[in-house]
Amino acid sequence: MELEGKRIIVTGAARGMGEAIVRAYVNAGAQVVAMDVNDEDGASVAAAASAGGPGSASYMHLDVADRQSVESAFAAAVAEMGGLDVLAHPAAIQRSSSASDVTDEDWDLMFAVNVRGTMLTNQVAYQYMKESGGGSIINFGSISGQRPEPGAAAYSASKGAVHSWTRTAAGTWGADNVRVNAILPAMATPMYREANQRYSEKQLEIAYWRNRHSIALGQEYGDPDEDLGPVMVFFASDASRFITGQMIPVDGGQTNVR
Ligand SMILES: NC(=O)c1ccc[n+]([C@@H]2O[C@H](COP(=O)([O-])OP(=O)(O)OC[C@H]3O[C@@H](n4cnc5c(N)ncnc54)[C@H](O)[C@@H]3O)[C@@H](O)[C@H]2O)c1
């Protein structure tokens, strides 16, 4: 019951890390509103987590790229929970393309969801957290935002922007006791599996040497429930009250943040 009394919004809750985060928070006793564009899966994730208790979860539709959607969903969630203490924001999309052939459409789509979505959800959450005396915003960056990414140029640029935004938002909102950090994960989720499915045999070999070989703790991507859930509980809890503006790899040692 480490998070008893915490009121939390989780974006991207229909699958992958968002799904695991909803479970971790409900297990820790929090009151959660799970949000996603995928309503069917999002609603069943919330219902299943809630049934297990001891906290609770409900579901609301959200498109993070759309200001009106963010404002109305967050207002409804805050009305339901009576305030907002934590935003966990894993919702994002990934499309492959190199620096030479990335299209305007793919660039704009990834920047709308990954970058504008981070700005909008953070900005709206901040307004509510400020009113309740503070809070914790947990964004999702990537090793892709830290290094050259030949196969995912726009995604890499979008995650680099999430890192910069996280530092700036933390520096700006610390005065209101609102913390902003970013997790840089390496987890076996649908996004990870879909990326692997697009690879040829040669690309899979390259991916092993680029992505898995450097995971010191076992050369495999992590499990979102076992390896990420407890870290997300820590960043939602008051135990992390003096940490802000940081890029936190939860990746078995895959990357170094400097
Ligand atoms: N999987 C990894 O190892 C890895 C590595 C580095 C970074 N990341 C980042 O971690 C986060 C979580 O990744 P994941 O692997 O769980 O992804 P995922 O694709 O499995 O899940 C993403 C969720 O976000 C939702 N979503 C997409 N667009 C949305 C929108 N416009 N509005 C609301 N919801 C939307 C999807 O419906 C989905 O439920 C992402 O930010 C991703 O970029 C993942």
The ligand as an SDF file (V2000), in Angstrom:
LIG
                    3D

 44 48  0  0  0  0  0  0  0  0999 V2000
    9.8390   -1.1820  -25.5220 N   0  0  0  0  0  0  0  0  0  0  0  0
   11.0370   -0.6820  -25.2840 C   0  0  0  0  0  0  0  0  0  0  0  0
   12.0090   -1.3910  -24.9910 O   0  0  0  0  0  0  0  0  0  0  0  0
   11.2590    0.8110  -25.3380 C   0  0  0  0  0  0  0  0  0  0  0  0
   12.5660    1.2800  -25.4430 C   0  0  0  0  0  0  0  0  0  0  0  0
   12.7920    2.6580  -25.3830 C   0  0  0  0  0  0  0  0  0  0  0  0
   11.7140    3.5220  -25.1840 C   0  0  0  0  0  0  0  0  0  0  0  0
   10.4400    3.0240  -25.1080 N   0  0  0  0  0  0  0  0  0  0  0  0
    9.3520    3.9730  -24.8410 C   0  0  0  0  0  0  0  0  0  0  0  0
    8.6030    3.4820  -23.7120 O   0  0  0  0  0  0  0  0  0  0  0  0
    7.2240    3.8580  -23.8360 C   0  0  0  0  0  0  0  0  0  0  0  0
    6.3100    2.6440  -23.7300 C   0  0  0  0  0  0  0  0  0  0  0  0
    6.6080    1.7690  -24.8130 O   0  0  0  0  0  0  0  0  0  0  0  0
    5.8560    0.3670  -25.0520 P   0  0  0  0  0  0  0  0  0  0  0  0
    6.9080   -0.5390  -25.5830 O   0  0  0  0  0  0  0  0  0  0  0  0
    5.0550   -0.0030  -23.8530 O   0  0  0  0  0  0  0  0  0  0  0  0
    4.8830    0.7890  -26.2700 O   0  0  0  0  0  0  0  0  0  0  0  0
    3.5610    0.0760  -26.8440 P   0  0  0  0  0  0  0  0  0  0  0  0
    3.4930    0.3960  -28.2940 O   0  0  0  0  0  0  0  0  0  0  0  0
    3.5550   -1.3810  -26.4690 O   0  0  0  0  0  0  0  0  0  0  0  0
    2.3780    0.8240  -26.0710 O   0  0  0  0  0  0  0  0  0  0  0  0
    2.1170    2.1850  -26.3390 C   0  0  0  0  0  0  0  0  0  0  0  0
    0.6810    2.5180  -25.9690 C   0  0  0  0  0  0  0  0  0  0  0  0
    0.4670    3.9070  -26.2880 O   0  0  0  0  0  0  0  0  0  0  0  0
   -0.8020    4.0370  -26.8940 C   0  0  0  0  0  0  0  0  0  0  0  0
   -0.8700    5.2240  -27.7470 N   0  0  0  0  0  0  0  0  0  0  0  0
   -0.2930    5.4050  -28.9700 C   0  0  0  0  0  0  0  0  0  0  0  0
   -0.6270    6.5980  -29.4740 N   0  0  0  0  0  0  0  0  0  0  0  0
   -1.4270    7.2120  -28.5550 C   0  0  0  0  0  0  0  0  0  0  0  0
   -2.0970    8.4660  -28.4920 C   0  0  0  0  0  0  0  0  0  0  0  0
   -2.0340    9.3440  -29.5210 N   0  0  0  0  0  0  0  0  0  0  0  0
   -2.8140    8.7640  -27.3920 N   0  0  0  0  0  0  0  0  0  0  0  0
   -2.9050    7.8860  -26.3650 C   0  0  0  0  0  0  0  0  0  0  0  0
   -2.3110    6.6590  -26.3560 N   0  0  0  0  0  0  0  0  0  0  0  0
   -1.5830    6.3390  -27.4490 C   0  0  0  0  0  0  0  0  0  0  0  0
   -0.9660    2.7470  -27.7020 C   0  0  0  0  0  0  0  0  0  0  0  0
   -2.3280    2.4920  -28.0390 O   0  0  0  0  0  0  0  0  0  0  0  0
   -0.3600    1.7170  -26.7580 C   0  0  0  0  0  0  0  0  0  0  0  0
   -1.3500    1.1940  -25.8700 O   0  0  0  0  0  0  0  0  0  0  0  0
    7.1420    4.6200  -25.1740 C   0  0  0  0  0  0  0  0  0  0  0  0
    7.2670    5.9930  -24.9090 O   0  0  0  0  0  0  0  0  0  0  0  0
    8.3380    4.1160  -25.9540 C   0  0  0  0  0  0  0  0  0  0  0  0
    8.7390    5.0390  -26.9430 O   0  0  0  0  0  0  0  0  0  0  0  0
   10.1930    1.7080  -25.2180 C   0  0  0  0  0  0  0  0  0  0  0  0
  1  2  1  0
  2  3  2  0
  2  4  1  0
  4  5  1  0
  4 44  2  0
  5  6  2  0
  6  7  1  0
  7  8  2  0
  8  9  1  0
  8 44  1  0
  9 10  1  0
  9 42  1  0
 10 11  1  0
 11 12  1  0
 11 40  1  0
 12 13  1  0
 13 14  1  0
 14 15  2  0
 14 16  1  0
 14 17  1  0
 17 18  1  0
 18 19  2  0
 18 20  1  0
 18 21  1  0
 21 22  1  0
 22 23  1  0
 23 24  1  0
 23 38  1  0
 24 25  1  0
 25 26  1  0
 25 36  1  0
 26 27  1  0
 26 35  1  0
 27 28  2  0
 28 29  1  0
 29 30  1  0
 29 35  2  0
 30 31  1  0
 30 32  2  0
 32 33  1  0
 33 34  2  0
 34 35  1  0
 36 37  1  0
 36 38  1  0
 38 39  1  0
 40 41  1  0
 40 42  1  0
 42 43  1  0
M  CHG  2   8   1  16  -1
M  END
$$$$
